[in-house]
Amino acid sequence: MPQDSIPSVSRTLADFVASSSWANVEAQSVEARRSILNFFATALGSARDPVVTAAMRTLAPFSGAATSTVIGHSQPMDALCASFLNAISANLLDFDDTHPETIIHPAAPVAAPILALAEMRKLSGREVLTAFILGVDVECRIGNAVSPRHYARGWHITSTCGIFGAAAACAKLLGLPAEGIANAVGIAASQSAGNVENLPSAAKNVSVGNSARNGLFAALLAQQGYEAAPRAIEGPLGWARTMGDEPDVARLLDGLGKTWEIAKNTYKPYPAGIVFHAVIDACLLLRERIGRRGDKIESVTVQGSALLLARGDRPVNNERDARVSIHHCAACGLLLGTAGVAEFARETVVRTDIAQLRQKVRAELDDAMSDGAARVILHLSTGEVLTETVNSPRGSQLAPLGDQDLEAKLREGVRTGRSDWDASRVIDAVWRLDAVDDVGNLLQSLRPPSASLQTTSN
């Protein structure tokens, strides 16, 4: 069959998005609300972080009509700026949701622009949830098609694939036909970017913010008649081949409309890279066994997969390094017995006892271990050798966080983020999102009346 007679990936996904309605996705709406609740929790947790406030000051002079909420703040901005800011906030603390098969963090690139657009256009909660579920499906299916080589080559898959979900979801909210949705996805292919080298820096969050904002921008351009190559994703010189290997189109399309990628979503109990959670859990178990004998630790060996070592066998110079460090995660679990936002803050990172224990941690490859597993071997000065192995850490698909865990995470986010938003009102709003007629009114009701940030410099 000639290649031109086979529907393109963009058009196949676009037909699926255009034809899907609330009735098709309603069964996935509970997980969608859980994901959006986690999105608010993580965004509120970094609302006053200097990275976010610096971005707000940078964008403020260029913002257009103030139509869309910036989570954790009082001042709205235009939809494109709000999309960028809310996405970087949701991703900043490495506390966001995770699609296990690809390590995509699905919510930040998709929830940020659709909430901004829905507020501007006064759309309903069901419209938002429908678009969110479809957008997550698109970004994760494209991720499935290029994993694991795409990430292994150094592309930050949340950013590079997230933009496709954002474009498709926003195009759905704009009411574009299948042709327009396909063009939005194709336009997104020209803007997809983000590299793993930048993970320990603020530049990582820029690419996540861009995926949200530029996904919305792609949909808006498509609405105005902009076109894209039909095979912008899978063509010989298209996105997939230029940024990876031959795409697995069969895997991308397998079960389309019957199985849903959002059903696989997981949520982090710790604000650190997902591959380090087993390290933390193993160290917490060892902490229970040794009590407060941290001063007796002579050496710590962490065994795990090549991905674990590649991402986390690194020196720690700041809090961003700490969130992607085997050594710091182990030190927190063993010495502090906890691993929350405070344990990855600068005050903890520079503690002498934590720094000294980090120096005693050695990472060791074990090819037999999966990417989400870890084994920690503890040598004490008493001669004791203690070992703990964790294959399914807390927050994984086999040990998922419950609704109350996510609510507690949001309350903690409000506290640590020093936001004046009311946690209980946010929680209630998300759980009843499917019954809301105007998401704009809902978001505006969550914003406190007083100004909470000066976005322009004096």
C-alpha atoms as one frame of an Amber mdcrd trajectory, in Angstrom:
protein
   0.000   0.000   0.000   1.473   3.405  -0.951   2.629   5.427   2.059   0.410
   8.354   1.089  -2.693   6.167   1.358  -1.963   5.297   5.002  -3.342   7.884
   7.443  -0.581   9.817   9.162   0.027   9.624  12.896  -1.091  13.238  13.274
  -4.341  12.604  11.421  -5.067   9.314  13.197  -4.610  10.948  16.582  -6.588
  13.984  15.422  -9.524  11.843  14.280  -9.481  10.149  17.680  -9.398  13.451
  19.583 -12.053  15.104  17.414 -14.478  12.187  17.683 -14.095  11.614  21.426
 -16.617  13.036  23.877 -17.293  13.034  27.609 -19.132   9.737  27.216 -15.937
   8.139  25.872 -13.696   9.359  28.686 -15.985   9.627  31.717 -14.648   6.386
  33.204 -11.180   7.977  33.302 -12.354  11.197  34.945 -11.577  10.096  38.507
  -7.916   9.555  37.622  -7.929  12.813  35.694  -9.092  14.695  38.779  -6.436
  12.951  40.877  -3.819  14.086  38.383  -5.125  17.656  38.348  -5.209  17.692
  42.166  -1.570  16.617  42.175  -0.869  19.323  39.564  -2.268  21.990  41.894
  -0.342  20.525  44.833   2.986  20.749  43.048   2.291  24.166  41.521   1.247
  25.622  44.873   4.357  24.149  46.471   6.631  26.275  44.290   4.391  29.338
  43.878   6.858  31.674  45.609  10.045  30.015  44.455  12.531  32.539  43.034
  12.496  30.693  39.699   8.748  31.282  39.369   8.756  34.874  40.578  11.676
  35.729  38.291   9.745  34.311  35.344   6.687  36.333  36.360   8.719  39.540
  36.465  10.218  38.701  33.081   6.861  38.063  31.421   4.784  40.775  33.106
   5.730  43.623  30.706   4.781  41.448  27.721   1.557  39.895  29.027  -1.592
  40.697  27.132  -5.132  40.658  28.504  -5.086  39.261  32.049  -7.516  36.400
  31.460  -5.934  33.430  33.208  -4.966  32.492  36.754  -1.372  32.029  37.869
  -1.628  29.315  40.511  -0.683  30.485  43.982  -0.930  34.177  43.095  -3.587
  36.860  42.856  -2.636  38.511  39.585  -3.858  36.837  36.404  -1.889  37.043
  33.158  -2.660  36.237  29.545  -3.281  32.598  28.675   0.112  31.986  27.060
   2.046  33.444  29.999  -0.134  31.669  32.565   0.397  28.386  30.724   4.161
  28.818  30.907   4.211  29.840  34.572   1.838  27.157  35.818   3.737  24.450
  33.957   7.098  25.453  35.402   5.546  25.692  38.876   4.073  22.212  38.589
   7.394  20.730  37.475   9.841  22.756  39.548  10.069  20.599  42.671  10.242
  17.254  40.817   7.040  16.329  42.648   4.733  15.848  39.658   2.895  12.814
  38.305   4.668  10.138  36.261   3.745   7.841  33.377   5.908   4.807  34.264
   6.516   3.452  30.762   8.018   6.683  29.447   8.894   8.706  32.598   6.795
  11.532  31.136   5.296  13.846  33.755   1.970  14.275  31.959   0.000  16.922
  33.842   2.242  19.998  33.752   2.387  20.410  29.942  -1.321  19.648  29.438
  -3.214  20.896  32.499  -1.519  24.301  32.482  -2.634  25.427  28.998  -6.111
  23.896  29.063  -6.943  25.547  32.389  -5.673  28.881  31.065  -7.672  28.500
  27.861 -10.798  27.260  29.644 -10.727  30.231  32.003 -10.425  32.627  29.083
 -13.267  30.984  27.140 -15.486  30.120  30.151 -15.557  26.400  29.398 -17.025
  23.673  31.589 -15.246  21.227  33.852 -16.304  18.307  31.686 -14.785  19.971
  28.641 -11.544  20.465  30.574 -11.464  16.882  31.839 -12.202  15.503  28.369
  -9.398  17.542  26.808  -7.009  16.635  29.624  -7.584  12.892  29.284  -7.157
  13.078  25.510  -4.051  15.252  25.768  -2.403  12.882  28.229  -3.202   9.989
  25.911  -1.606  11.754  22.941   1.612  12.796  24.714   2.142   9.405  26.345
   1.340   7.404  23.206   3.863   9.435  21.238   6.277   8.849  24.100   5.604
   5.114  23.910   6.504   5.156  20.226   9.979   6.595  20.812  10.892   5.119
  24.208  13.411   4.312  25.528  15.883   5.560  22.903  14.509   9.107  22.755
  15.176   9.752  26.449  18.446   7.820  26.323  19.685  10.187  23.608  19.260
  13.091  25.985  15.837  14.472  25.098  13.733  15.546  28.080  10.665  13.545
  27.184   8.211  15.503  29.353   9.019  18.602  27.330   9.428  17.023  23.911
   6.267  14.894  24.062   4.254  17.098  26.400   3.827  19.719  23.701   1.880
  17.247  21.546  -0.569  16.574  24.355  -0.924  20.290  24.977  -1.556  21.029
  21.303  -4.145  18.269  20.898  -5.953  19.141  24.133  -6.088  22.865  23.360
  -7.241  22.195  19.807 -10.036  20.065  21.266 -11.110  22.916  23.556 -11.044
  25.324  20.618 -13.465  23.028  18.791 -11.159  22.437  15.835 -12.061  19.707
  13.353  -9.748  16.750  12.839  -7.790  18.565  10.133  -7.115  21.481  12.470
  -6.100  19.203  15.331  -3.688  17.383  13.011  -2.169  20.708  12.005  -1.794
  21.706  15.661   0.065  18.466  16.378   2.268  19.015  13.337   3.022  22.605
  14.326   3.974  21.317  17.774   6.555  19.058  16.124   8.420  22.180  15.004
   8.634  23.474  18.588   9.460  20.317  20.541  12.653  20.714  22.598  14.347
  20.125  25.941  17.468  18.183  26.969  18.395  15.991  29.923  21.699  17.799
  30.502  19.675  20.700  31.875  17.773  18.623  34.462  19.700  20.020  37.464
  19.068  23.618  36.379  16.209  26.076  35.956  16.520  25.635  32.187  14.783
  22.268  32.566  11.657  24.056  33.734  11.847  26.458  30.809  11.398  23.595
  28.352   8.420  22.255  30.332   6.882  25.724  30.375   7.506  26.055  26.661
   5.795  22.736  25.970   2.640  24.040  27.656   2.693  27.527  26.164   3.782
  26.462  22.688   1.234  23.654  22.606  -1.469  26.264  23.137   0.242  28.500
  20.573   0.240  25.644  18.037  -3.497  25.156  18.510  -4.167  28.881  18.156
  -2.139  28.992  14.939  -4.036  25.994  13.592  -7.286  27.762  14.443  -6.153
  30.610  12.171  -5.454  28.248   9.286  -1.775  27.430   9.759  -0.889  24.079
   8.243   1.767  21.459   8.977   3.228  18.559   7.030   0.916  15.535   7.287
   3.746  13.323   8.556   5.517  15.839  10.760   5.883  13.151  13.436   6.803
   9.953  11.609   8.019  11.158   8.190  11.567  10.441   6.907  12.691  13.873
   8.117  10.031  14.227  10.782  10.183  14.667  14.535  10.576  11.026  15.591
  13.483  10.164  13.296  15.383  13.396  13.777  15.111  13.107  17.580  15.451
   9.347  17.920  15.158   6.104  16.005  12.411   4.549  13.913   9.140   5.233
  15.762   7.080   2.250  16.887   3.816   3.390  15.319   2.077   0.130  16.206
   2.798   0.740  19.889   1.560   4.306  19.554  -1.785   3.236  18.124  -2.315
   0.003  20.066  -5.669   0.140  21.868  -6.355   3.736  20.841  -9.712   4.707
  22.326  -9.968   1.450  24.271  -7.102   1.653  26.742  -6.066   4.910  28.350
  -2.595   6.070  29.307  -3.902   8.168  32.195  -4.958   4.944  33.918  -1.246
   4.165  34.336  -0.437   7.474  36.013   1.442   7.483  39.331   2.085  10.179
  41.923   5.247  10.932  43.858   5.483  10.780  47.648   8.914  12.431  47.485
  10.053  15.569  45.590  12.827  13.785  43.726  13.333  12.004  40.431  11.066
   8.961  40.196  13.991   6.546  39.819  15.274   7.527  43.283  12.139   6.629
  45.219  13.190   3.024  45.765  16.497   4.309  47.171  14.598   6.481  49.643
  12.235   3.677  50.662  15.101   1.234  51.183  16.948   3.772  53.321  13.835
   4.496  55.374  13.551   0.771  56.091  17.203   0.681  57.115  16.665   3.740
  59.307  13.998   1.797  61.209  16.528  -0.963  61.793  19.458   1.169  62.947
  17.487   3.844  64.788  19.604   6.886  65.554  22.917   5.132  64.988  23.687
   7.198  61.929  27.108   7.961  63.355  27.926   4.247  63.068  27.523   4.185
  59.275  30.843   3.454  57.575  29.661   3.020  53.995  26.515   2.840  51.907
  26.276   0.957  48.610  23.297   1.649  46.361  22.751  -0.900  43.607  20.454
  -0.256  40.684  19.936   0.003  36.949  22.001   1.910  34.422  19.303   4.596
  34.318  19.468   5.083  38.083  23.233   5.550  37.958  23.157   7.757  34.872
  20.626  10.100  36.442  21.802  10.133  40.033  25.490   9.273  40.487  26.499
  12.919  40.672  27.996  15.459  43.086  25.576  17.710  44.950  26.186  21.449
  44.761  22.662  22.771  45.285  19.067  21.747  45.940  18.414  20.937  42.283
  21.319  18.506  42.282  19.936  16.993  45.477  16.600  16.118  43.866  18.412
  13.994  41.277  21.085  12.527  43.542  21.387   8.946  44.790  23.726  10.212
  47.499  21.408  12.873  48.896  18.306  10.678  48.752  20.153   7.991  50.698
  21.431  10.484  53.268  17.955  11.899  53.905  16.410   8.486  54.370  19.154
   7.212  56.675  19.814  10.298  58.808  16.521  12.178  58.784  13.989   9.387
  58.349  11.960  11.482  55.935  12.231  12.979  52.443   9.839  15.869  51.985
  10.264  19.289  50.428  12.297  20.547  53.402  14.806  17.707  53.042  15.670
  18.879  49.523  15.836  22.574  50.434  19.130  24.428  50.606  19.206  24.436
  54.406  19.283  20.635  54.453  21.544  20.222  51.435  24.349  22.212  53.090
  24.117  20.495  56.487  27.490  19.094  57.514  26.168  15.708  58.653  24.198
  15.232  55.429  27.177  16.239  53.286  29.466  13.871  55.186  27.113  10.924
  54.729  26.731  11.703  51.024  30.484  11.159  50.732  30.066   7.632  52.101
  27.530   6.608  49.447  28.708   4.607  46.438  26.537   3.712  43.438  26.926
   0.302  41.834  25.403  -1.107  38.656  23.158  -4.164  38.824  21.852  -4.960
  35.349  19.315  -7.385  36.794  17.399  -4.610  38.552  14.583  -2.677  36.919
  14.681   1.096  36.549  12.303   1.598  39.468  14.113  -0.692  41.912  17.074
  -0.289  44.252  19.103  -2.250  46.776  20.907  -0.487  49.619  23.695  -2.198
  51.574  24.736  -0.595  54.842  28.060  -1.278  56.571  28.235  -0.207  60.234
  31.299   0.274  62.397  29.955  -2.499  64.627  30.589  -4.957  61.816  26.920
  -5.299  60.939  25.947  -5.454  57.263  22.296  -4.633  56.595  20.509  -4.848
  53.249  17.116  -3.692  51.986  15.771  -4.159  48.462  12.750  -2.274  47.128
  11.229  -3.257  43.792   7.942  -1.333  44.003   8.429   1.921  45.922   5.641
   3.888  47.508   3.747   5.790  44.842   4.341   3.177  42.139   1.539   1.303
  40.385   1.797  -1.539  42.910   1.857   0.829  45.905  -0.160   3.849  44.754
  -0.922   7.000  46.708  -4.551   7.318  47.768  -6.839  10.332  47.514  -6.078
  11.360  51.097  -2.356  11.241  50.321  -2.882  13.636  47.420  -5.001  15.958
  49.552  -2.287  15.977  52.221   0.269  16.708  49.516  -1.729  19.737  48.401
  -2.060  21.046  51.944   1.677  20.640  52.393   2.222  22.430  49.079   0.231
  25.436  50.258   2.268  25.527  53.471   5.734  25.057  51.975   4.939  27.316
  49.026   3.829  30.082  51.412   0.733  30.633  49.316  -2.332  32.470  50.609
  -4.623  30.158  48.643  -7.089  28.092  50.695  -6.152  24.408  50.416  -9.614
  23.095  51.315 -11.273  25.204  48.625  -8.824  23.984  45.984  -9.361  20.349
  46.969 -13.140  20.731  46.865 -12.969  22.517  43.509 -10.935  19.767  41.856
 -13.070  16.903  43.151 -16.237  18.536  41.788 -14.680  19.699  38.530 -16.991
  17.495  36.447 -20.004  19.420  37.790 -18.633  22.923  37.120 -20.229  24.944
  34.321 -17.567  27.668  34.145 -13.978  26.806  35.047 -13.110  30.490  34.803
 -15.439  31.432  37.649 -14.093  28.524  39.676 -10.442  29.514  39.260 -11.189
  33.163  39.929 -12.963  32.199  43.152  -9.805  30.420  44.336  -7.609  33.496
  43.927  -7.254  35.557  47.115  -8.329  39.179  46.664  -5.104  40.805  47.823
  -1.994  41.152  45.672   0.508  38.438  46.557   3.478  39.242  44.330   4.975
  42.372  42.845   5.606  41.293  39.262   7.356  44.428  38.101  10.644  45.721
  39.389  10.902  49.170  40.928
